[in-house]
Amino acid sequence: MTKSHILVKYIQKKETKMLIIKEYLTAVKLDEENKLLFAYDIKNKIIDEQSEGILSEVNELMYQKIASHFHIKPEDFGVQIG
C-alpha cells in the first residue's frame, strides 16, 4: 500500500462533523476526540478557516441547533448558554 493510499484511508476515517448555522453566518465543527466545538465565520458562502475559535458561549437557539444536530450536550464540550 502506498503512502497516498494510507493518507486517503486516514482522512476517510477522520470524518469532520460540521453544522452550518445560516442565521448567524457561522459553521460549528465537532471535535469528539478533544471534547471541543470550534466556530468559524462564513463569508461569501465560504467557511473562513482563519476565523477558527473554540466555542464557549452561545444563545439558546444555537445551543438547541448544536445539541440536535450532533446529538450531544454542548456543556459536555465546554459550551454554555450566555
N, C-alpha and C positions, 0 to 999 in steps of 0.2 A: 504494500500500500504506500503510495507517495505521500509526501508532506501535505500537498494540497488536498488530497482526499481526507486525510486526518483532520485538517483545519475545517473543511466543509462539514464533516460529521460533528466536530466540536461545536460549531456555530449552530447547526441544526438542533443539537441537544440543549444549548443555552438559549432557550426561547425568550424573547423580550415580550413582556406583558405591558401594554400601553393603553391608556384611556385618553381620548380627546374630549375635552370639555369646551364645546364651542362657545357657550355663553361667556366664558372668561378668557378665550383665546389661549388656553392652557392645555398642555399634554402632561399626563402623570404616568410615570413608569414605576412598576413594582419590582423591587429587588428583594426577592424572598430570602436569598442566601444571607444578606446582611440585615434583614428586617427593616428596610427603609423604603420610603416613597420619594421619588425625585420629581420635581416640577420643571417644565420648560415652557417658554413663551412660544406662541405661534405667530409668525409674521409672514404676511402674504401667502398664507396657506402652507407654510413650511415650518417645521419644528426647528427652532433655533437652539442647537445643541450647546452653544456658548453660554446660554442663559441658565444652564443646569443649576438647580439648588435643591437642597434637602427640604422636603415639605414638612412643616411642623405645625402649622395652624391654618385652618380652613373655615369657611362658613358652613352652615347646616346643609345647604344644597350640595356643595362639593363633597362634604362628608358622606352624604347619602349616596351620591353617584359613585364614589370610590368604593364604599362598602358593598354596594350592589354589584358593581362591575367585577371586582376582584374577589368577591365573596370572603372578605376579611373584616376584622375590626380595626379600623385605622389607628386607634390608640395603641394597638399592639405593635404598630410600626412608627410610633412616636408622633402621631398626628392628633392634635386636639382641636375642638371647636372653639373659635375665638370671636 
